[in-house]
Amino acid sequence: MLTPAFDLSQDPDFLTVAIRVPYARVSEFDVYFKGVDFKFYAKPYFLRRVPALTLPGRIVENGREQGSYDADKGLFTIQLPKETPGEHFEGLNMLTALLAPRKYRTAKPLVEEIGASEVSEEGVEDGDEEFDWEIEQLPYTEVSEGALSLHCHYGFGDLRSGVFQRLQDEFNDVIDIKDPDFTPAAERRQKRLAAELAKFDPDHYLADFFEDEAVEQVLKYNPWWTDTHSKMMASLGKSQEQGNHAALVSFSEEEKYQLRKFVNKSYLLDKRAHRQVYYSLIDILLAYCYETRVTEGERNVESAWNIRKLSPTLCWFETWTNVHEILVSFGRRVLCYPLYRHFKLVTKAYRDTIKILQLGKSAVLKCLLDIHKIFQESDPAYILNDLYISDYCVWIQKAKSKKLAALAEALKEVSLTKAQLGLELEELEAAALLVQEEETALKAAHSISRQQTPSSSSEANDAGKPDCTTSSETEDSESEQEELKDSESQTGSSLRGPFREESSALFINDSGVCSNSAMLRSDVSQGKPLVSSWALGGSGPLIEELGEHLQTAVHISKAEGCVAGSHGSAQGRGDSTLQMTD
């Protein structure tokens, strides 16, 4: 007999069963339902549904039941009245659990150790008592080498051992721990912490810290659970029934097919193993949330590597004692292994995990199915499905929604800081910021010096202009001297009689001080006196006229570099009258 594909839905009054039976003989089919039992038969398909533990309500035959068949789709749709109208049936999308035979749905485990009160089957886990999320701390005891193999367990609920003893060479690329069958939990942790410290790259971390454009882009991405969680929070004000939130999460046909392929199991877990299962679930979901965000929901060849590398549960077979150390471990690995290493991604994955847990086991199951598919398509990561994920997909369908809500609250109360990661992140950032400030100051100083260099050149050019002025003024002075000589020669012609020779010259000394001088000379070689008595007597008016001419003809501009006192001295000398001496 074949198990057909089926789907369950509900409204306040009816439970609707949609059964897909292509190529079935619809002329001969049989439907039976009563209480919590439902059976369907149409050759070659057979479906039996016994929801005694997952559906709190019952169905009844009262004449309101309806049925239809779509020949094109090969789809039977049957509406069954609820015995109590308005009652909500929980767990309708947990198909693996719904297909369990009645004999496996007992209230007690099939195998139980007499006197072991701590052992409980997951489907009937400890009623509604409060769950203590802190593991009891036990003193360390030395374990002999001969007993190591008895204590080195791993896998879902630590139920596996001896797997890698014969397959170690094939799965070296899947897990980081060597010889897990002979490595106790304490030694696994020590080796994991040492490997993380050796792998941490400060340059990579600082590069993502300062150049975070790509990180900011993936932080803006909204995975499917973001909108679903928003709808759930919006509906809390309208309805206080937690069961209604399961309808917000739907499964695709491929996911339903996955659920039908799982073999239903029951798990014998003591309280310690039971707590480890919940803790490891947080660890796996954190890694999955990171992978979903950085790839923006588009899977690639690195997806399986990212999930298993970021989860110490999957690559180191790590065990946990509290929620906080799970966050610390996840944060360290995010900053050591993947492409994007930023603390904001750690906090974002943490918030995403809380949302998934608050949405309930339907959302958790949807994530686990996606992880299962990713590992199944990756060789050799599929071994992790056999060790963990397949069992999680079956177990979560029977988990108590109240326990998941309590786990979400426990995770929500925990905080994580950079200092708690033990990688000296704050010191690295402070040092890098200091270096960045120094580089910025150096660049600013260099820019200012480059701006001042052209300014200095222009000032030098401007400083050269007075030299040109001085040169031009010197040329003007020389022309004025020539004019002065011409005027003196004309005046001297009228004095040629009384004076044998007269020369007048304009002098500029080396210090730039300008002066004029008038010299009257006679032909000493002829033995004649310099000035005759007649000249002294009749030269007064002529000398005054010569002084007036010098005062108007000789005008010396103040050149650059000449002091004011020197200029005044030169002008004073120009204004002075010529005195004749014997």
Helices and strands as residue ranges (DSSP letters): E 5-10, E 14-20, E 29-34, E 37-42, E 45-49, E 66-70, E 75-81, H 95-98, G 102-104, E 120-121, G 122-124, G 145-147, H 148-151, G 156-158, G 180-182, H 185-199, H 202-210, H 213-219, H 224-236, G 242-248, H 253-261, E 268-269, H 271-294, H 303-310, H 312-315, H 323-334, H 343-359, H 361-376, H 383-384, I 385-389, H 390-395, G 396-398, H 401-412, G 418-421, H 425-494, E 501-508, E 514-521, G 524-526, H 533-538, H 540-553, H 564-575
